Amino acid sequence: MRLWLVVLGAAVGTYALRVSFVTLFGRLDEVPPRVKRTLAFVPPAVLAALVVPELVLDGEALAISLSNHRLLAGLVAAVAAWYTEDMLVTVVVGMSALYALSLVP
């Protein structure tokens, strides 16, 4: 029962937070420039929060070395993303690099 109460509480909290932003920005004619600049950083921050732990952690241990194939493939993919600015190319290059590195003993 406690688990369902936690899930329900999280759902209500998330809904309330989203509704508060919709209500706040619904009353404004225009979103302030400072808020727009700040919100521009949300997608990269969320992506980094999701991707970086998978690249630098091995279980619970920090694994920053040349033997970490995921980290090396991630760096190759980051370079591809920087040069091409194309998501499909980035994914293909990153996965190809990870596959190639997995073949190296």
C-alpha positions in Angstrom: 0.0 0.0 0.0 2.9 2.3 0.8 4.3 1.9 -2.7 1.1 2.9 -4.3 0.9 6.0 -2.1 4.4 7.0 -3.1 3.5 6.5 -6.8 0.3 8.5 -6.4 2.1 11.3 -4.6 4.8 11.4 -7.3 2.1 11.6 -10.0 0.2 14.3 -8.2 3.4 16.3 -7.6 4.5 16.0 -11.3 1.0 17.0 -12.5 0.9 20.0 -10.1 4.3 21.2 -11.3 3.4 20.9 -14.9 0.0 22.6 -14.4 1.7 25.5 -12.5 4.0 26.2 -15.4 1.1 26.1 -17.9 -1.0 28.3 -15.7 1.8 30.8 -15.2 2.8 31.1 -18.8 -0.8 31.1 -19.9 -1.2 34.4 -17.9 1.8 36.0 -19.5 1.7 37.5 -23.0 5.2 36.4 -23.7 7.8 34.2 -21.9 10.5 36.5 -20.5 13.9 36.3 -22.4 15.8 35.2 -19.4 13.4 32.2 -18.9 13.8 31.3 -22.6 17.6 31.3 -22.3 17.4 29.2 -19.1 15.0 26.7 -20.6 17.3 26.3 -23.6 19.7 24.4 -21.3 17.2 21.8 -20.1 17.4 19.3 -23.1 21.2 19.1 -23.0 21.2 18.8 -19.3 18.7 16.0 -19.3 20.5 14.2 -22.1 23.8 14.5 -20.3 22.2 13.2 -17.1 21.0 10.1 -18.9 24.0 9.4 -21.1 27.1 10.3 -19.0 26.5 7.7 -16.2 26.3 4.9 -18.8 29.6 6.0 -20.3 31.7 6.6 -17.2 30.3 4.0 -14.7 30.9 0.3 -14.7 28.4 -0.9 -12.1 29.0 1.5 -9.3 32.7 2.1 -10.0 34.0 5.0 -12.0 35.6 3.6 -15.2 37.5 6.4 -17.0 40.2 4.5 -18.9 41.1 3.4 -22.4 39.7 0.0 -21.6 36.2 1.4 -21.3 34.8 0.8 -24.7 31.5 2.6 -24.1 33.4 5.8 -23.1 35.6 5.6 -26.2 32.6 5.0 -28.5 30.8 7.9 -26.8 33.7 10.2 -27.5 33.7 9.1 -31.1 30.0 9.7 -31.3 30.4 13.1 -29.7 32.9 14.1 -32.3 30.6 12.9 -35.1 27.7 14.9 -33.6 29.9 18.0 -33.4 30.9 17.8 -37.0 27.7 16.6 -38.7 25.0 17.8 -36.3 22.9 14.8 -37.5 21.4 12.5 -35.0 21.3 9.4 -37.3 25.0 9.8 -38.3 25.8 10.2 -34.6 24.0 7.0 -33.6 25.4 5.0 -36.5 29.0 6.2 -35.9 28.7 5.6 -32.1 27.2 2.1 -32.4 29.8 1.2 -35.1 32.6 2.4 -32.9 31.2 0.4 -30.0 30.9 -2.7 -32.1 34.5 -2.2 -33.5 35.9 -1.7 -30.0 34.1 -4.8 -28.7 36.0 -6.9 -31.3 39.3 -5.6 -29.8 40.5 -7.9 -27.0 
